[in-house]
C-alpha cells in the first residue's frame, strides 16, 4: 500500500526583469532547513545575468506557452509533487501550473495577474510605462533604468540598496509579454495565454501582497485571489505592510519566506510517496 508524506521539494519560479539568481537567498534558507530546492530558469535564461544583458535575443523570442511547458516538464520529472512558489510573473506561472494539476501547494508572491483581473492602479501603470510608452517595444527586450527599477521594484529601500540590486539582478523583459498580459489580455476576444479556469479544483494557493508594492499592488493580488472564489480549492491572501515588489530580497525577506513555507507545508495536499509496501 502507498504511504503519504509532506512535500520535501520546493520549486521557485522567478518573474520578469530577473533570473533564478533572484532566489539565491530563499534557496539557501530553504536548503538549510533540509529541503530540496529547484530554481528553474525560463527557456534560455539558464545563463548568467551579465550574458543576458549582453545578448537579449532569447528574451525577445520567449513565449508564455513554451515557458509553462518547460516548467511543467521540470516539475513532472521530480519524484514527488513539490511546493511551487512564484514571484511577480512567476506568480502567474504558478497559478497556471497549479491549474494543470501540478504541485502539492503553491504561493504566488506579489503576483502578476492571470487573465480576467482588471484592476490597474496608477502606480502599476506608471511602473509599466517604460515598456508601454512605445508600441515598438512589443517586439523588443525592454529593461528598466536604475531610476525606473527603484520606483517599480524597490521603492521601500534606499537608492543605494536599490542600485546594488539593480546591478546584480536586473535584465530586460519581453516587451510583448508586458503589452499582451499587462495591457491587452482583457480586451482581446477569447482566452489568452494567461487564462485559467477559476472554477477548477487544484492544490491550495496562498497569495502574498506587499503593502507598498508599486508594480503589483495589493489590490491586484486581492482581485486575483477573489477570482479563485469559484474554485473548491483553498485560496488565501496575506499582506505584508510596507513592503515593495522586491519583497523577496529587501530587508526582512526572511519573514516572507518563512510565512510562505509554513503556510504551504500546513496546507499541502497529502501526496502518495514513491515508497510502497
Secondary structure, 3 states (H helix, E strand, C coil): CEEEECCCEEEEECCCCCCHHHHHHHHHHHHHCCCEEECCCCCCCCCCHHHHHHCCHHHHHCCHHHHHHHHHHHHHCCCCCCEEEEECHHHHHHHHHHHCCCCCEEEEECCCCCCCCCCCCHHHHHHHHHHHCCHHHHHCEECCCHHHHHHHCCCCCCHHHHHHHHHHHCCCEEHHHHHHHHHHCCCCCCCCCCCCCCCCCCCEEEEEEECCCCCCCHHHHHHHHHHHHHCCCCEEEEEECCCCCCCCCCCCHHHHHHHHHHHHHHHCCCEEEEEEC
